Amino acid sequence: METVYYIVKSIDGDYANLVKEDEPGGDTKLVARALLPEGISEGCRLKFEFLQYEIV
């Protein structure tokens, strides 16, 4: 399974906008905060691996 790193670009209520770390100008990915670890904030770095997000 591929490992992908994301940066939390913004948080909007129950959703967070993520952008791939290696594509900072790329499209954002809208993800429900319920799927993300507690304690995320804007600018936080996340690792997505095996269908789970983890703060790095």
C-alpha positions in Angstrom: 0.0 0.0 0.0 1.3 3.4 -0.9 2.1 6.0 1.8 0.9 9.6 1.1 1.7 12.7 3.1 -0.8 15.5 3.4 -0.8 19.0 4.9 -4.0 20.3 6.5 -4.7 23.4 4.5 -7.8 24.5 6.3 -10.5 23.2 8.6 -14.2 24.1 7.9 -16.5 22.7 10.6 -16.7 18.9 10.4 -14.4 18.8 7.3 -10.7 19.4 6.6 -9.1 20.4 3.3 -5.9 18.4 2.7 -3.3 18.9 0.1 -0.6 16.4 -0.9 2.8 17.4 0.5 4.6 16.9 -2.8 1.9 18.9 -4.8 1.4 22.1 -2.7 -0.3 23.9 -5.5 -2.5 20.9 -6.4 -6.1 20.2 -5.7 -7.4 19.9 -2.2 -9.0 16.7 -0.8 -12.1 17.2 1.5 -12.1 14.7 4.4 -14.5 14.4 7.3 -12.8 15.2 10.6 -14.2 12.0 12.1 -11.8 10.1 9.9 -8.8 12.2 11.0 -6.9 11.9 14.3 -7.8 14.2 17.2 -5.7 17.3 17.6 -5.3 18.2 14.0 -4.8 21.9 13.2 -4.1 24.0 10.1 -0.6 23.3 8.8 -0.5 19.9 10.5 1.3 17.1 8.6 -0.5 13.8 8.1 0.5 10.4 6.9 -2.1 8.3 5.0 -1.3 4.6 5.0 -3.4 1.4 5.2 -6.6 3.6 5.0 -5.7 5.5 8.2 -4.5 9.0 8.9 -1.8 9.6 11.4 -0.2 12.9 12.7 3.5 13.0 11.8 
